[in-house]
């Protein structure tokens, strides 16, 4: 076999899958982080209001 | 929540740079392989992701043991981070292998010993998150998780060794056991791209683990606050 087979479409797919998967994972880390920060703020404000409501 | 450490910010930037360099080396610097053509370039990322995937599973098992001995929750946070990041990377390993296999073996998938053990390993660690989701008590969850990763960790060396012990169509990249095995031969430039990919994915792995450990810290804080508010 003298000619190199044209497998460039598979190579492109491989690199796209890699970057998309890693991008989705980084995005999921960011979104979860933002949601948890919001939860902490909400829960801390609820905790601060708690002694007032008991009175 | 503690502000993001400067070292982590630097590591984020370094991760992006090494990923860019590794992509350049794989796509443009390394020569085209004569038998497989361009698709062989995914091999550098395939090995890089496999390396950090299996490394993370072993590290998770080690941190599981340390948790069982010390009962310190920071080891549970590290274990979760290692498993999650490694599961993502190992998923990539399997997908990249499948993409490479299509033109090389004329099939997307075959039940070869290496492919089978890799798929089983991935499923073991997907089940790990299902197990953790089902347990509410944090200490019980950490204990069960630690034992699970300890047992699951056995699958990582099995996956690595299986092509050296059994007849397999998967090529041996590092240390072929005998002359009959299909061994990949690399030129000097290919070796540079190969070793840099290993280095780059190790840096990215450390960076993502660090982020995931911080996320676990936040999750723990939310759980504690929920308990306080509900009391």
Interface residues (C-beta under 8 A of the other chain):
Chain A: X1 X4 X5 X6 X7 X8 X10 X11 X13 X14 X15 X17 X18 X21 X22 X25 X26 X29 X32 X33 X36 X37 X39 X40 X43 X44 X46 X47 X50
Chain B: X1 X23 X27 X32 X34 X35 X36 X37 X38 X39 X40 X41 X42 X45 X46 X49 X85 X88 X91 X92 X95 X96 X99 X100 X102 X103 X204 X208 X211 X212 X214 X215 X218 X219 X221 X222 X225 X226 X228 X229
